[in-house]
Amino acid sequence: MSIRIRAAVLAVTGLLVAGCTSAGDGSPAATPGTAPPPTTDAKPSATATGSSAAAVPPLPASLTGQRPDWKRCAAPDDGGGQRPGAEWRCATVQVPLDHTKPEGATIPIALIRKEAGREGERIGSLLFNFGGPGASGVDILPRAAEEYGTLGERYDLVGFDPRGVSRSSGVVCRTDAEQATAEATIDLTPDSDAEEAAYLKDSAAFGAGCARRSGTVLPYTTTTATARDLDLIRQVLGDAKLHYFGISYGTQLGGTYAHLFPKNVGRFVLDAVVDPTADTAGHARHQTIGFQRALDNYLKSTGQDPKAGTERISRLLRKLDRAPLTVGERRLTEGLALTGIAVTLYGQSNWPLLTAALADAEGGRGGALLELADHYNDRDASGHYATQSHSQRSISCADSSARPTAAEAKALIPEFRRLSPVFGAFLAWDTAGWCAGWPVKGERATPEASAPGAAPVLVVGTTGDPATPYEGAEKMARELGDGVGVLVTNKGEGHGAYGTSRCVTDVVDGYFLKGTVPKYGTTC
């Protein structure tokens, strides 16, 4: 369990009445159609100019020449949610398991598509990544498609499950029972040698479970590999350039693609931006600041003094650490309460839920915070967990070479607690627990995002974003390079601005539909 960068968490307003719906549940869905023929100027994968390009051979024609067999989408494998509607079509594309051996084994990448509403004015395909890492684009895009209706008039809307996610050789690490036991028994802010040992043992066991159940794909779930998959998908869909909308972790994927394939960048928008210059401790520090900033803003909105309100919540968490609240056959622990608080900070519309849930917990009733935590942790009412968190961890640990020790995590706690009495210790410990004993080496300390020669990339940062704080957008715009990164600032709350800010939505639509590049530093 972690409040690391997640998929753009869907609004949970009404959750306490309607019940939990995980991001992996099915959705309304998509239209028939066949893939457009490839255009003659489609760029082959070998044209990549990024730093890793030299070690990767060109893809064989057996892969670049694939034609997706678009068919009516099936219902979700887990039986949850609805089958996508008839306007959506699904297909799979084969990609190399190891891009350095493109003639070797392949794995399937699941796609979903809704064809452009105005065929005669079609610009091309628009691919989405909703974040996580680990979010299923096949599940999320149909559910979110109404938000992108204007774009869908002139683009084929395309979602995909990245490698290691859901239908694309999804990583599985533990059973529902093992997950439930860990949530109930592992203290995420250890206070004793015994709690610390149990925390690290559980973290190592998680990685061992991934290796045992998904060992074939586990070493190959890097963002770099997924970026290369994206370029193959671009070719298979027949697009000369990749048009892309990345949200949350999807911005890291977008930055990586732009670095590897700058000449293939079409119209790119990155919203809720991951700082490409931050290492593991840096990301944790950013989120400590970001979640506390969002919490302060929430407290101010209710007329509370942020310092006093923070202490009130800290008292509740200390009480839960000593004595979790019983909720039926389960318990609301400190860690689950923190998760329940965090999920409401992803969007200002969710703040009333936090007010009600905190009041309930202070009155000895933990059901509301537990239900919020379950929503975030992809646990349904029957106790079944989706596997987004498994994919999230496998991708993160394949990407990052950092493996902080418990001693290094503990050294961060004083600073992090000063930054956030509520979230600090939790996020400091997470630096050590996240990839503890991970069975696969990480690729690098920080991702590459420089993309000289690429088309303009819109980089949208929200000042009150808790999970990917605004400063990350500033860093990404600079890393992409002069004339490439175009910073757009949204003065507001929440994780992601498109569809929430009318101003940002208009700017983004203007770029995607008309190619209008806003002035650097445009503020909404």
MIVEX-934729 format. One record per atom (N, C-alpha, C, O): x, y, z. Coordinates in steps of 0.02 Angstrom, whole numbers, plus 50000, padded with zeros to 5 digits. Layout:
BEGIN
XYZ
...
END
This chain:
BEGIN
500434994150000
500005000050000
500445006150000
500935006550037
500275011049958
500685016949951
500275022549922
499795021349886
500455028749938
500135034449905
500625037449855
500605043449841
501045033149828
501475035349773
501025037449715
500415036749717
501345040049663
500975042349605
500525036649582
500755031149569
499885038149577
499405033149556
499075035249491
499195040749465
498665030849465
498255032849408
497865038949429
497715039849488
497695043049381
497275048849397
496655046049430
496215043249397
496625046749497
496085043549535
495425046649515
495335052749519
494955042449494
494305044849474
493955047849535
494055045549591
493555052949524
493215056249579
492835051249621
492485046949595
492885051949687
492545047249732
491935050349764
491665047449811
491725056149740
491115059149767
490545054249758
490455051549704
490155053149811
489605048349808
489815041249826
489395036749829
490465040249837
490725033649852
490385030549912
490215024649912
490285034549965
490035031750027
489305029650021
489045025950063
488975031949968
488295029749956
488275024249904
487915019349912
488685025049851
488635020549795
489075014349802
488975009449766
489555014449848
489995008649855
490615009649812
490645014149771
491115005349822
491765006149790
491765003449719
491454998249705
492095007049674
492195004749606
492925005849589
493145011649586
493305000549578
494015001349565
494135003549494
493715002649450
494725006549483
494905008849416
494975003049368
495005004049308
495014996949394
495084991249351
494424988149332
494414983249295
493864990749357
493224988049339
493064990049267
493354994849241
492604986449236
492434987749166
492054994249158
491954997849207
491844995849099
491555002249083
491115001949022
491054996848989
490795007849007
490465008348943
490985008048888
491575009048904
490825006748827
491375005648779
491285007348706
490915012148695
491545004448655
491815007148592
491565005148522
491234999948517
491705008848466
491425007548399
491825003048352
492435002248359
491465000148304
491794995748256
492254999548209
492215005648204
492684995848176
493104999048126
493724995048114
493914990848155
494044996148058
494664992848043
495224997848047
495115003948040
495834995448057
496405000048063
496525003547997
496465000447944
496685009947999
496855013347936
497495010547908
497925008247946
497595010647842
498215008047814
498795012347837
498715018347848
499385009347844
499965013247866
500145018547814
500095017447754
500335024347839
500535029647793
501255028547771
501645025347806
501425031147713
502075029647684
502645032947722
503225030847717
502485038247762
503035041647797
503085039547870
503415042847910
502755033947889
502815031447957
503545029947972
503885026847931
503775032148031
504485031348048
504605024548080
504235022648125
505105020848059
505255014548091
505575015648159
505835021048173
505545010548201
505805011148269
506545012948269
506785016148315
506915010848217
507635011948216
507825019348211
508415020948218
507335023748199
507505030848193
507585034248261
507715040148264
507495030448315
507565033448381
508245036748388
508745033948365
508255042548419
508895046048428
509075047048500
509555050548516
508695043948546
508845044648617
509465040948636
509765037448595
509675041748700
510315039048723
510345031448722
510885028648719
509765028048725
509765020748727
509675017748658
509665011548652
509615021848605
509415019348539
509935014648509
509765009848475
510585016148520
511105012448486
511095005048503
511285000848462
510885003348562
510904996348585
510294992348562
510264986348574
509814995548528
509194992248510
509154991348435
509124996248399
509144985148411
509104983948339
508424986048312
507944986748350
508364987048247
507714988748218
507224982848224
507434977048229
506594984548225
506084979348231
505974975748165
506024978948112
505834969348167
505714965648105
505034967348075
504594969848109
504964966148010
504344967547975
503764963548002
503184965547996
503914957748032
503374953648061
503024957248117
502444955748133
503364962048149
503054966048202
502794972648175
502224974548190
503194976248136
502964982748111
502394982048061
502014986748051
502344976248029
501824975147979
501184972248006
500744970447967
501114971848072
500504969048101
499894973348083
499954979348075
499314970048077
498674973548067
498204971348122
497994965548123
498024975748168
497594973748224
496934970948199
496634973548152
496714965648231
496064962548215
495554965248265
495444962248318
495244970848249
494794974248295
494134970448301
493794969148251
493964968648363
493354964848376
492984967948435
493254971948473
492354966048442
491954968348499
492314966448563
492544960748571
492354971148610
492724970048672
492344965148718
491734965148720
492724961148753
492444956448802
492324959948868
492584965448880
491934956848911
491834959448979
492484958749018
492904954549000
492594962649070
493194961949112
493284954849137
492794951449153
493904952649140
494054945849160
493804944149230
493614938449244
493814949149275
493624947749344
492874947949355
492634947049411
492494949149301
491764949249308
491484955749334
490874956349339
491904960649350
491664966949376
491544971949320
491904971949270
491044976049327
490904981249278
490564978749216
490424972749210
490414983249171
490044981749111
490514980449052
491084982749051
490264976749004
490624975848941
490624982448904
490114985748900
491204984448875
491214990548836
490694990348780
490564985048751
490394996048766
489864996348717
490094995148646
490694994648632
489624994548600
489764992348532
490184997348493
490484995448442
490225003548515
490625008448479
491375007548491
491785010648457
491555003448539
492255002048554
492454995348524
492044990648520
493084994848502
493354988548477
494024987248510
494394991848526
494174980948521
494794978848554
495214974648508
494964971248463
495874974848520
496354970848481
496974969948523
497044973048576
497434965848499
498084965148531
498634966148478
498544964648419
499194968748501
499784969548459
500354965948494
500444966548555
500744962148457
501324958748486
501924963348487
502064966748438
502284963448544
502884967448550
503444962948577
503294957848608
504064964748566
504614960548593
504604960548669
504524965748700
504694954748699
504784954448771
505394958548790
505384962448838
505934957648752
506564961248763
506724964948699
506874961848648
506684971648701
506794975548640
507504974948613
507624976648555
507974972648653
508654971648626
508694965148587
509204963748555
508154961148589
508114954848551
507444954648514
507014950648530
507364959048465
506704959848434
506464953748394
505874953248380
506924949348378
506724943248342
506534937648391
506344932148370
506574939048456
506444933848506
505724933548527
505264934948488
505614931648590
504944930648617
504554937248616
504834942648621
503894936548608
503464942448608
502924941748662
502794936248687
502624947448680
502064947448726
501504951748695
501654956148654
500874950548714
500334954448685
500214960948724
500264961148785
500064966248687
499854972548717
499114973648697
498954973848638
498684974448747
497974975148735
497804982348717
498044987048750
497394983348666
497184989948642
496424990448643
496084985348636
496174996448649
495474997948640
495415004348600
495815008948609
494915004748554
494885010548511
494155012448496
493725008148488
494045018848494
493425021648468
493605026248410
493995030948419
493335024848352
493525028648293
493265035848295
492765037348328
493615040348261
493445047348259
492725048448236
492495045148189
492385053048269
491685054348252
491595057548183
491105056148149
492075061848163
492035065048098
492605062348054
493155065148052
492455056848020
492975053247983
493345057647933
493945057047924
492965062047899
493275066247848
493755071447876
494155074347839
493715072747942
494155077647974
494635074348023
494915077648067
494715067848016
495145064048062
495865066348059
496155066948004
496165067548117
496875069548122
497315063348128
497855063148097
497105058448166
497495052448177
497265048948240
496705049948263
497695044748268
497555041348331
497815045748389
498325049048382
497455045548445
497675049048506
497715043748561
497205041248584
498335042248582
498445037148633
498455040348702
498705045848711
498175036748750
498125039048819
498505034448866
498505028348857
498825037348916
499045033548975
498815037449036
499005043149046
498415034049079
498095037449135
498505037149199
498295039849251
499085033949197
499515034349255
499605027949293
499555022449265
499745028749356
499885023049401
500595023649429
500695027049479
501075020449397
500985016049340
500555009949358
500485008149416
500265006949307
499865001049318
499135001849300
498744997049306
498935007749278
498235008849260
498085005449193
498495005749147
497495002449189
497274999249127
496915004249083
496365006449099
497225006149028
496905010648981
496305007448947
495835010848928
496325000848940
495754997248910
495134997948953
494574998448927
495224997949019
494654998749064
494455006049073
493865007749072
494955010449081
494805017349101
494545021549043
494075025349053
494825020948983
494645025548929
493895025448914
493605030848907
493575019648907
492855019948893
492455023448948
491965026848934
492665022649010
492315025849066
492425033349066
491985037149087
493005035549042
493175042649043
493045046048976
493165052048969
492805042348927
492785044748858
492355051048850
492515055148807
491835051748890
491405057648883
491815064048894
491695069148862
492305063648939
492725069448953
493145071448893
493335077248885
493285066548850
493705067748791
493285067848726
493555066748672
492635069148734
492185068848676
492375073748621
492325072048562
492595079748639
492785084648588
493385082048547
493395082748486
493865079048582
494455076348547
494255070348505
494545069148451
493765066548528
493545060548493
493185061848428
493075057248389
493005068148415
492715069748350
493225069248294
493055067448238
493855070848310
494365071148257
494945066248267
495385065548224
494945062748324
495455057648336
495125050948350
494575050648379
495445045548329
495285039048357
495545039048428
496145040048438
495125038048477
495345037648547
495605030648560
495235025748551
496225029948582
496545023448590
496825022748661
497225026848682
496605017648696
496895015948761
497265009348756
497145005348710
497715008248802
498095001948801
498295000048872
498335004348916
498404993748882
498684991248945
499434990548934
499644986348894
499854994548968
500574993848959
500824986948979
500474983349016
501404985148957
501694978648975
501714977949052
501884982649087
501534972049075
501504970749147
500864972949180
500804972549241
500374975349140
499744977949167
499154974049139
499084973349078
498744971449183
498104968449166
498164963549108
498484958349115
497854965049049
497834960348994
498494959748956
498574955248915
498974964048971
499614964048936
500144960648981
500604963849006
500064954148990
500504950249034
500554953449102
501104954549128
499974954949131
499944958449195
500314954949251
500244948849260
500694958649289
501064955949345
500584954549403
500154958649419
500664948749434
500284946849493
500784944849547
501254941049534
500694947449608
501204946549660
500954942949722
501344939549756
500304943549738
500054940249798
499304939149792
498974942149750
499054934849836
498344933249835
497944938549873
498224942649909
497294938249865
496864942849903
496964941949978
497004946750015
497014935649999
497104934250071
497764937150096
497784939950151
498294936450057
498944939150077
498914946750081
499204949850126
498564949850033
498514957150033
498114959550094
498314964350127
497564956050108
497154958050165
497524957250231
497474961450276
497914951850237
498304950750298
498824956250307
498924958750363
499154958050253
499664963350257
499344969950279
499624973450322
498774971750249
498444977950268
498254978050342
498294983250374
498054972250367
497804971950436
498364971650488
498264973650545
498954969150468
499474967650518
500114971650512
500484972250561
500264974350454
500914977750444
500844985150460
500424988650430
501254987550505
501264994650523
501704998350473
502294996950466
501405003150438
501755006750385
502195012350412
502565015550374
502165013650478
502625018350511
502895014750572
502695016250629
503355010050562
503585005750617
503865009750676
504235014550667
503675007550736
503895010950797
504345006650840
504585008950892
504475000450820
504894995950860
505294991550812
505164991250752
505794988250840
506204983750799
505774978250768
505884976250711
505294975750806
504874970350781
504434972850723
504364969350672
504144978750730
503724981450676
504144982950614
503914981950558
504754985450625
505194986850569
505374980450532
505364980250470
505544975150569
505714968850537
505124965950498
505214963450442
504534966450526
503934963850492
503794967850429
503604965050378
503884974450432
503774978850375
504234976950317
504004976150260
504874976350331
505354974750279
505274967650253
505374966350194
505084963050297
504974956150276
504374955750228
504394952150178
503854959450245
503264959450201
503434962550133
503204960150082
503824967850134
504014971050070
504414966250026
504294965749966
504894962750057
505284957950019
504854952149994
504964949549939
504374950150035
503924944750015
503494946649955
503334942549912
503314953049952
502924955449894
503324954449830
503074951749781
503954956649830
504374955849771
504494948649754
504494946849695
504594944449804
504694937349792
504074934249759
504124929949716
503484936549781
502874934149750
502814936149678
502584932249636
503034942249661
503034944449591
503494939949549
503314937749494
504084938449576
504564934249539
504284927149530
504384924049478
503954924649581
503684917849578
503104917249528
503054912349491
502674922349527
502074921849485
502154925149416
501814923249369
502624929949410
502684933849348
503414934849328
503584940049300
503824930049343
504544930749334
504764931949262
505274935149251
504384929349213
504584930249144
504574937449122
505034939849089
504044940949140
503974947949117
504284952949165
504434958549144
504404951149228
504604955849279
505214960049261
505224966049276
505744957249230
506324961349215
506214966349158
506634970649146
505644965749123
505544969549061
504964974449067
504664976249016
504794976549127
504224981049136
504424988349142
504054992349170
505004990149116
505244997049122
504825001849079
504504999849030
504845008149099
504525013349059
504855014048991
504525015548942
505515012948988
505865013148924
505585008048876
505465009548818
505475001948901
505204996648858
504494998448834
504314997348777
504095001348880
503425003348861
503435008948810
503015009148765
503905013548815
503975018848765
504125015948697
503865018348646
504545010848695
504695007548631
504075003848605
503955003748545
503685001048651
503044997948630
502595003148598
502265001848547
502575009148627
502155014548600
502345016148529
501915017448487
502995016148514
503195017848446
502995012348398
502835013748340
503015006148420
502775000748377
502025001348367
501775000348311
501655002848420
500935003748413
500785009448363
500335008748321
501165014848368
501085020348320
501135017848248
500715019548206
501635013848235
501735011348167
501165006748146
500915007248090
500965002348191
500444997548176
499775001148163
499374998848122
499665006648198
499045010548187
499085014848124
498585017748103
499675015348094
499745019048032
499865026348040
499715030147993
500115028548097
500225035748109
500955037648099
501405034348124
501055043048062
501735045548051
502035048448115
502645047948125
501615051348157
501825054148221
501385051248276
500825049248264
501655051248336
501265048948394
500925054948426
501265059548450
500265055048427
499885059948465
499695056748532
499455051048533
499825060248586
499825056848651
499585061548706
499745067448707
499185058648752
498945062148812
499145058048872
498865052648884
499635060548910
499875056948969
499685060549033
499765066649039
499435056849081
499205059649144
499575056149201
499645050049201
499815059949250
500155057149308
500775053349285
501195056149250
500855046849303
501425043049279
501455043249202
502005042549174
500885044049169
500895044449096
501325050149070
501525050049012
501465055049113
501925060449093
502645058049091
503035060149049
502815053549137
503495050549136
503575046449073
504095046649040
503055042549057
503085038548995
503145043148934
503525041748888
502765048648934
502795053248878
503485056548871
503735057248816
503775058448928
504435061348927
504955056448901
505415058348864
504895050148922
505365045048900
505295043948825
505795043348789
504675043648800
504575042748728
504875048648690
505225047648639
504755054748713
505015060548678
505785060448676
506085062448626
506095057948729
506825057348730
507065052248680
507565053448645
506725046548677
506945041148632
506775042548559
507155040748514
506205045648547
505955046448479
505745053748466
505175054948448
506185058548474
505985065548468
505685067248400
505225071348396
505925064148347
505675065748280
504985062748268
504645064548220
504765058248311
504115054948303
503585058148347
503005055848347
503755063348384
503285066548428
502795070748387
502985075048348
502145069348396
501625073348365
501375078448414
501765082248442
500725078648424
500435083248474
500405079548541
500045074748549
500795082048588
500895078848653
500645083548708
500785089548707
500265080748756
500065084448815
500215080148877
500035074348879
500545083148925
500705079848988
500365083649044
500485089649052
499935080349083
499535083649135
499635080049201
499605073949205
499765083949255
499935081149322
500615077749317
500665071649315
501125081849317
501785079749290
502265077249343
502365080349396
502565071549328
503085068549370
503745072249358
503935073549300
504085073949411
504735077249406
505255072349380
505415067549416
505525073249320
506005068449293
506695068949325
507125064649313
506805074049366
507465074949397
507495071949467
508035071849497
506935069549493
506905067249562
507065059849567
506825055849526
507455057949617
507575050849632
507045048449682
506565052049696
507135042549710
506635039649755
506505044149815
505925045549830
507025046449848
506935050849906
506635057549884
506235060549920
506835059849825
506575066149799
505825065849786
505465070549803
505595060449757
504875059649745
504495059449811
503965062449818
504775055749860
504445055349925
504415062249958
503905063949989
504945066049952
504955072849981
504435077249946
504065080949979
504405076749880
503915080749843
503195079049865
502785083549876
503055072549873
502385070649892
502235072549964
501655074149981
502735072350007
502625074550076
502405081850076
501935083750111
502745085950036
502565093050030
501885093749997
501455097550019
501775089949943
501165090649904
500545088649941
500035092149939
500565082949976
499975080750013
499825085250072
499245086550088
500355087750106
500235092350161
499965099050135
499525101950166
500215101350078
499955107450048
499205106750032
498815111250046
499025101050003
498315099849987
497895099250051
497335101750054
498185096050102
497825095450166
497725102350197
497185103850222
498235106450196
498165113350222
497615117150185
497215120650216
497605116450119
497095119850080
496395117350097
495915121250100
496345110850107
495695107950129
495495110950196
494925113050205
495955111050244
495795113450311
495585120750309
495115122750343
495935124750269
495745131850262
495035132450234
494655136850254
494865127950188
494205128450156
493645126950206
493065128950194
493805123550260
493295122050311
493325126950370
492975126050420
493745132050364
493805137050417
494265135150473
494285138550525
494655129750464
495115127550516
495805130450505
496015131650448
496155131650560
496855133450556
497255127250534
497195122050566
497645127650480
497995121750455
498425118350508
498445112150511
498775122250549
499205119150600
498785115350651
498945109650669
498245118450674
497815115150724
497455109150693
497385103950725
497225109950631
496885104450597
497345098550585
497145092750592
497965100050567
498455094650557
498595090950622
498645084850622
498645094550677
498755091350741
498155087050761
498245081650789
497555089350746
496955085450760
496975078750722
496825073550751
497155078950658
497195072850619
497775068450643
497705062250646
498325071550662
498895067650688
498705063950752
498905058250762
498315067250795
498085063950856
497665057850840
497745052550871
497225058550791
496805052850771
497245047150746
497115041350762
497745048650706
498175043450678
498585040150732
498685034050731
498825043950781
499195040950837
498745036250877
498965030950899
498135038350885
497655034050921
497525027550883
497485022250913
497455028050817
497345022050776
497965017650775
497905011550770
498555020550780
499165016650782
499185012250844
499415006550843
498935015150900
498905011350963
498325006350964
498395000750989
497755008650938
497145004550943
496715005550882
496295010050881
496795001350829
496385001950769
495645001150786
495454997750834
495225004350746
494495003850755
494224997550721
494414995950665
493794994150756
493474988150727
492914990350680
492484994350698
492924987550620
492404988850570
492164981950545
492464979150500
491624979350575
491404972650558
491944967650576
492154967350634
492164963750527
492704958850539
493394961750523
493894958150525
493414968150506
494054971250487
494234976750538
493874978050585
494824979850525
495054985150570
495294991050528
495614990250476
495144997050551
495425003050521
496085004550557
496085006950614
496635003150523
497295004450551
497515011550534
497195015050495
498075013550563
498365020050546
498515020450471
498355025550439
498805015150443
498975015250372
498375015750327
498385019550279
497845012150343
497235012550303
496905019350310
496635022050262
496925022150370
496645028950380
497035034050339
496735038450307
497695033650338
498105038150298
497925037550224
497875042650189
497825031450201
497635030350131
496955033350117
496855036550065
496485032450162
495815035350153
495835042850151
495465045950113
496255045950192
496335053250191
496635055450125
496415060250094
497165051850103
497525053850043
497075053749981
497115058349940
496645048749975
496255048149913
495785054149905
495645056149848
495545056949959
495095062649953
495455069049930
495135073649905
496115069249939
496495075149921
496655075449847
496945080349823
496485070149809
496605070049738
496135074649700
496255076149641
495595076849731
495125081249697
494715085249747
494475082449796
494625091649735
494285095949783
493555093849792
493275094849846
493245090749742
492555088549749
492475083049801
491925081649823
493035080049820
493015074649870
493095077049941
493035073149988
493245083449951
493385085950018
492815084950067
492945083450125
492185085750047
491645084450095
491645077250122
491445076050179
491885072550081
491945065650106
492445065250162
492345061550210
492995069050156
493505068950208
493235071750273
493365069050327
492855077150269
492565080150328
492125075150365
492175074350426
491695071650327
491245066750358
491625060850385
491475058350440
492125058350348
492495052450369
492905053750431
492955049450475
493215059650436
493605061350495
493155061950557
493335059550611
492575065050549
492115065650605
491885058850629
491835057650689
491745054350583
491545047550601
492105044050640
491975040950692
492715044550614
493275041050647
493405043750716
493555040050763
493345050350724
493445053350790
492885051150838
492975051250899
492325049350810
491775046750851
491785039250861
491325036350888
492335036050838
492415028950848
492135024650793
492085018550800
491945027750735
491665023950679
492155024450620
492235029750591
492455018950603
492985018950552
492765016950482
493185016650437
492125015550472
491895012950409
492015017450349
492205015150296
491915024050358
491985028650301
492715029050278
492835028550217
493185029950323
493885030150303
494105023450274
494505023350227
493855017950301
494045011350274
493785010550203
494135007750160
493185012850190
492905012350123
493295016550074
493405014550017
493505022550095
493925026650052
494585023250037
494825023349980
494895020250088
495525016550077
495425010750029
495845009449987
494865007250036
494725001649991
494675004049919
494905000649873
494365009849910
494305012649842
494995013749813
495125012049755
495435016649852
496115018049829
496495011549816
496885011149769
496395006649859
496775000349855
496454995249808
496684989549805
495934997349771
495614992949722
495334986549754
495394981149726
495034987249813
494724981649847
493964982349840
493684987449858
493644977149815
492914977549807
492564974849870
492884972649917
491904975049868
491514973249927
491584965949946
491464964150004
491784961749899
491864954649914
492564952949940
492704947249957
493004958049944
493684956949969
494184955349914
494754953449929
493984956049851
494444954749795
494824961149778
494524966549774
495484960549768
495904966249750
496094965849676
496274960549651
496044971449641
496334971949575
497094971949581
497364972649636
497434971149526
498164970449529
498544976649506
499144976149490
498214982449504
498574988449484
499174989749529
499704991649505
499094988649594
499654989949640
500244985349627
500814987149639
500104979249602
500644974549585
501034977349525
501654977549525
500664979349473
500984982149414
501354988549430
501914989749406
501044992649472
501354999049491
502044997949521
502535001249503
502074993249567
502704992049602
503224989049555
503814990849558
503004984349513
503484981049468
503784985949419
504384985649404
503364990549392
503624995549345
504085000449381
504625002049356
503875002849439
504275007649476
504955004749494
505465008149488
504974998549517
505604995549539
506034993249481
506644992849488
505724991849423
506124990549363
506434996949337
506984996849308
506095002549347
506355009049325
506925011549368
507445013649343
506815011549434
507265014949480
507815010349506
507675004849531
508435012549501
508995008649528
509095009749602
509485006249634
508735014449632
508815015949703
508515010449746
507965008049731
508875008449797
508625003549845
508795006049916
509225003249949
508445011349939
508605014150004
508535008950060
508095004650058
508965009450109
508945004950166
508485007750220
508265013450217
508345003550270
507945005950327
508295011750362
507965016550384
508955011250369
509325016650402
509255023250363
509175028550393
509285022850297
509205028850256
508505031650261
508415037750263
508005027350264
507315029650272
507225033050340
506925038450344
507485030050392
507415032950459
507765039750463
507545044150500
508305040550426
508655046950427
508235052550396
508345058350410
507755050750353
507325055650321
506745057850366
506455063150356
506575053750416
505965054850454
505935061750488
505415065050483
506455064150523
506395070750555
506215076250505
505775080350519
506565076350448
506415081450397
505705080650371
505335085550366
505515074550355
504865073350325
504305074950374
503775077450355
504415073550439
503905075250489
503825082850496
503275085250509
504365086450487
504305093750489
503895096250429
503495100850435
504005092950372
503635094850312
502895092950317
502465096650293
502765087250348
502075084950356
502015080250415
502215074450411
501735082750471
501625078350528
501155072450512
501185067350545
500735073350462
500255068050444
500575062850398
500535056850412
500885064950344
501115060350293
501865058950295
502105054250262
502255062850333
502985062550329
503285055750344
503665053050303
503135052950403
503445046550422
503235041050373
503635036750355
502605041150353
502335036250307
502735036150241
502925030850217
502855042050213
503205042550149
503955041450156
504275039050110
504235043150214
504945041750226
505065034150227
505515031650195
504645030650265
504715023350269
504605020050201
504915015050184
504155022950162
503995020050097
504605019750051
504645015350008
505085024250060
505685024150017
506065017650026
506365015149978
506065014850086
506415008550098
505985002450083
506224997450058
505335002950099
504904997150091
504704995650020
504554989950003
504695000749978
504404999949911
504764994649869
504434990249841
505424994949865
505794990149824
506264985849866
506764983349841
506104984949930
506544981149974
506614973949948
506114970549936
507244971649941
507364964849919
507084963349850
506954957549834
506994968449809
506684967349743
507114962849700
507724963649698
506804957949666
507194952949630
507484955249563
507844951449531
507344961349542
507584963949478
507944970549489
507704974749528
508504971549456
508854977849462
508484983349425
508154982149374
508524989349452
508204995049420
508644997949365
509244996949364
508325001449318
508665003749258
509125009749271
509705009749249
508875014849307
509265020949317
508995024749377
508455023349401
509375029749400
509175033649458
508585038249442
508115038749481
508615041549384
508085046049362
507975044949287
508445043149252
507375046149262
507245045149191
507535050749149
507665056249173
507625049349085
507845054349037
507245057449003
506775053848984
507245064148995
506685067348961
506895072648911
506465075748879
507545073748902
507765078748853
507565076548783
507665070648765
507285081048744
507025079148678
507165084448626
506705087348597
507805085948614
507965091048564
507685089248496
507745083548473
507365094148464
507095092948397
506375090548397
506075089948343
506095089148455
505405086848458
504925092548447
505095098448457
504315090848427
503775095848422
503605098348492
503785095148541
503265104048497
503085106648564
502685101648605
502245098248579
502845101148669
502505096748716
502195101148770
502555104648806
501535101048776
501195104948828
501275101448895
501125095548901
501505105048946
501645102449012
501205106149061
501315112049076
500695102849088
500175106049128
500275104249202
500245098449220
500395109249243
500485108249315
499955111949355
499785117649339
499685108649407
499175111749450
499495113449517
499835109349547
499385119649539
499735122049599
499565118249662
499975117949708
498975115349666
498775111649726
498795104149718
498495100549758
499145101649667
499175094449655
499565090949711
500135092749723
499255086049745
499615082749800
500105077349778
500635076649808
499925073649726
500315067749708
500895069249661
501435066249666
500795074049616
501335076349572
501355084049578
501075087549537
501685086549630
501665093649644
501885097949584
502265095649541
501635104049583
501725108649528
502455109349505
502595109949446
502915109149553
503625110149537
503865104949486
504335106349449
503565099049485
503765093949437
503635096049366
504015094249320
503085099849355
502935102249287
503475107149265
503685107049207
503695111549310
504225116249292
504855112549272
505195114349224
505025107249311
505625103349296
505555099749229
506035099649190
504975096749216
504885093049153
504945097749094
505265096049044
504635103649098
504675108349042
505395110249027
505595110748969
505795111149080
506505112849069
506885106949041
507305107848997
506745100949066
507105095049044
506975093448970
507425091448934
506355094448949
506195093148879
506605097548833
506795095548778
506735103648855
507185108148818
506845114148788
506235114348781
507245119148771
506995125348742
506625123848677
506855120048635
506035126848671
505635125948611
505245119448610
504865118248564
505345115248661
504975108848665
504475109148723
503865108848711
504725109648784
504275109948842
503915116648846
504245121848848
503255116548848
502845122648852
502435122248916
501945118448920
502625126048967
502305125749032
501635129349032
501575134949009
501115125849058
500455128749068
500295127749142
500305122149167
500135133149177
500005132949249
499255133349263
498905137749237
499015128649303
498325128749326
498315130449400
498555126649441
498035136349417
497975138149487
497345134849515
496785137249505
497445129349549
496875125749575
497095119749616
497675119049634
496605115449631
496715109549672
496635103249631
496315103249579
496935097849656
496805091349627
497355088849581
497805092549562
497285082549564
497785078849525
497555078649453
497155074249434
497795083349412
497585083749342
497105089549332
496665090749374
497185093049276
496795099049263
496295098349206
495775101649207
496445094149157
495995093549099
495315090849122
495285085949159
494785094049100
494115091949119
493885094949185
493295094749201
494355097749223
494195101149286
494225108649277
493775112349299
494745110949245
494835118049229
494595119349157
494875116449110
494095123549149
493845125149082
494395128349041
494455127048981
494785132649073
495335136149038
495845131149012
496045131548954
496075126549055
496565121549033
496285117248978
496625115748929
495665115248986
495345110948936
495335114348867
495475111248816
495175120848867
495165124548804
495865125048774
495945124348713
496375126148815
497065126648791
497285120048760
497575119848706
497135114548795
497335107948771
496955106148708
497255103648660
496305107348707
495915105848646
496165109948587
496195107448531
496345116248600
496605120448546
497245117648516
497355118148456
497665114648559
498285111748534
498145105348495
498385104548439
497765100848525
497625094448492
497245095348426
497395092048377
496765099848425
496315100448368
496555105348314
496435104348255
496895110648336
497105115848288
497865116648285
498115120248241
498225113448330
498955114248331
499165120848361
499735122948351
498715124248398
498885130748427
499305129748490
499085126948539
499925132248487
500395131448543
500315137648588
500435143248565
500135136648652
500065142448696
500745145448713
501265142248704
500725151448738
501335154748760
501615151148822
501225149048865
502275150348825
502585147248884
502375151248946
502425157348947
502145147648998
501955150949060
501225153049061
501015156449108
500835151049010
500125152549011
499825150349077
499955144749100
499415154549108
499135153049174
498375153149172
498075157749146
498085147949201
497355147449205
497135148249278
496535147949292
END
